[in-house]
Amino acid sequence: MSGSPPPSSSDALDQFAKVSRLCSLCARMCRHACPTHVATRSDACSPVGRALVVELYRGHKTALTETPVDRLYQCTLCGACKAWCKPGHELPRIIELARERVIQEHRAPLGIIDLDQTVSKHNNVYSEPHEKRFASLAPVLEQQHSGDNVIYFVGCTTAYRHPEIATAAIHVLNRLGVTAHILQNEVCCGSPLVRAGYTETARTLARQNVEAIATSGIRTVLTTCPGCARALKHDYPKLNTPLPGSTTVFHITEFLAKRRRQLQRLLTSPTTTQGSTSTAVTYHDPCHLGRELGVYNPPRQLLQLLPGIRLVEFQNTRDHADCCGAGAVLPKTFPQLAAEIAHRRLDDAAQTGASLLISSCPNCKQHLTSHQTPSSAMPFLDLMELLARALK
Amino acid sequence: MSSTSFNVRRVRREIEHLIGGDNVSDAEIDRVCYSRDAWPLRLMQLGRLVTKPRPDLIVWPTTVEHIQHVLRIANAEHIPVTPVSGGSGVCGGALPTRGGIILDLKRMNRICGLDEESYTVTVEAGLLGYELEQYLSVRGYTTGHAPSSIFSSAVGGFAAARSAGVLSSKYGKFEEIVVSLEVVLPNGELLRTKTVPRSSMGPDLKQLFIGSEGTFGIITELTLRICPLPESTQFASFLFPDLHTGMEAVIRFFRRDLRLALIRLYDENETRFVLGRFKSPPEGACVLNLIYSATKKLVSLERRTVTRICEAAGAEPLGPKPSKHWWDNRFDLYYPSSINLGPGMLYDVLDVAASYANLETMYWRMREAMEKLGVSTMSHFSHFYPDGGNIYVIFIGHAGSSEEAEAKYSRVWKVGLEAAHRAGGTLSHQHGVGLLKAPWMPVEHGPVGFALLEAIKQYLDPHNILNPGKLGLGSKASPSTDTPTAQGGDSP
């Protein structure tokens, strides 16, 4: 195997050398939970396989050529490996750092070769016009009355692909007497770039968002996107672009769960469908929200408030929930693999016997609904949409 | 290291044509990923970034026909084929020591049928044990096969390596759980044994393949016995003044016809480790961990009988906590750590078994021989039978360098197995042979027995393509090139 120039001693990867070594030698205690391994059943496409790529690279036994790079990017960074790891090894972080090296060496996979330029140019991952970011939200924003002020960080996928989630979220907040302020100069949170290894571009975006939040004077930030919440809370400090000191970031389910009593008073209408007395729903835990931010109970607490709604859990749920396949730019790099993972999750949803699939992430919604087939076409709603319907 | 030469590109194209390009890889990084199983010696080497032995090709069959195609090509070209499913073996049985093709069965993971009238389930060989138990448990069943490797080991491997799970005292060893098998022979022919509870129509052919570690054929489908999930599971621990007293109590369990789900008797060294958080045991004391798992009525009866036997033997009841703690944390030692895989460290587990008449003697002789080489040991006895049981002798030590650690590792194994053999024990109870114990096969079976196995191998696989060198079979046909990764198998 050909070698590559040795990484500098200060390389962040070296700080995790002990972990990547141990992961590469593991008896594969988490392999069964890795969504990409479950889809491919290849030991190379597995947490241990990726740790081995990192170790071989660190030991100058492999260069970051096409196949090793593919193996590193065939990962959704969902964190399922970490959830099954008794010592709690941070393999996803190691893979992120290895991807940084890939980008530094200009070896990005084809699907994301210009991701940083796209986001830099358009301020979003979809190449949509920046000025239309909040176009569909104008009517609902105009109807707001004054109340407690929060920033609602909308995020690219909600803004451009699923504005119905934003509309619902703003409606729910308004009913609670909360006014949602949009940052007109909001840009992509940078999460997809951090996950893909484009750290520098992510840092530039983070600076813009931090400045916008600082200027607003509001110190409570809500998101409907778990990826945005994770970026603001956890990635920005790592990028040396922390939010103003007193700022608190919540995923909206956390914020609303704290106001359960108030919500309960507003909930009067049953949300059942087709005249049945109760609707069985199943809840898909988004990876960023669950395993990364530890938010498992708030969405369930909100579901429990809803009259006529009965929660039926997935077989793999909470910290062992399976990824939807949308994580860490996989749909861009390996769309077929991402689709395969989505189909499995949809099949698992059907197995629950529920008639409605609920989640709290626009990316999960985007990915899962785009891969529904006639046999797995269970209606999908974001939890905000379900709440908004119940509050009408 | 490949000891055979074949045109990889041409063979790859041929296989791709038959089974599809997505099911074949010759990418170097993928080949390195298949250069290992869970054999500690191989992991010690991989820790030094030794990336051999590598296969030339990896093939993921999805049907039996795919395997037949590949074996016919391999036979015609004399290409070694190493079958692997979970890849969790600890003896090097899935290492492609002579290059060739790795046949990864994990894409053959279908559940073919659940017979709730006969209480059997039929599955393909690449299904992981964990996946099977997930499927069964939501339907109220279990196979009861619960090895510590259950997250990473597959059903085909359970049979190929003659596996035993930690609850085997109740549910049986895997050879007892298997009802029938489908096997692809080295020439591509398909063998199916009948799905019947038992037969006396001559020898039981399926047992020829159970434990053959892929040297006689490739197991592709299995029908397994299942049981209802237990109505009640309870835990108990007792502290005995010494090992012998504990052993005598266990034997009395069997004399009273008790079949507990778990019986684990720890020696004084492992007792200190097991009881660490609960109690500081007196010198020489040995803890017995038990699990009762049955109907509520039976569990109650088992508890009463066991408690009477243990208390009559002078054991101190410790309540359920030590045993429950072990159960809840039983996978911990399976994760790699700097203790067992740090540079210069060496560790492994010898899994031997003997009749009660020899069991304690074997333990003391092994311990003495191994500790003389400067390693620490701790042991437990489990997988008990009416006539004997097995011992897990865990050793851990260090040496000046990783290379020295690997050499010392081999010496420790050698003296440990010699002592076990001299004491009348079998040299493997459940971990199998692989490369590690391959040189010991003639010792275990004797010249006549081993010659018989060699003759069977020669008949079934005249070109010695299937997992060559494993179990020590076929080495005459192809002089061993396995040495670099077979250091644990120093000649006895």
Interface residues (C-beta under 8 A of the other chain):
Chain A: M1 K18 R21 L22 C23 S24 L25 C26 A27 R28 M29 C30 R31 H32 R41 S42 D43 A44 S46 V48 G49 L52 V53 E55 L56 G59 K61 T62 T67 P68 R71 W84 C85 K86 P87 Q315
Chain B: S25 A27 E28 I29 D30 V32 C33 Y34 A38 L43 L46 G47 L49 T51 I58 W60 G86 G87 S88 D104 K106 R107 N109 G126 L128 Y130 E131 Q134 V138 S149 F151 S152 F331 D332 Y334 Y335 P336 S337 S338 L341
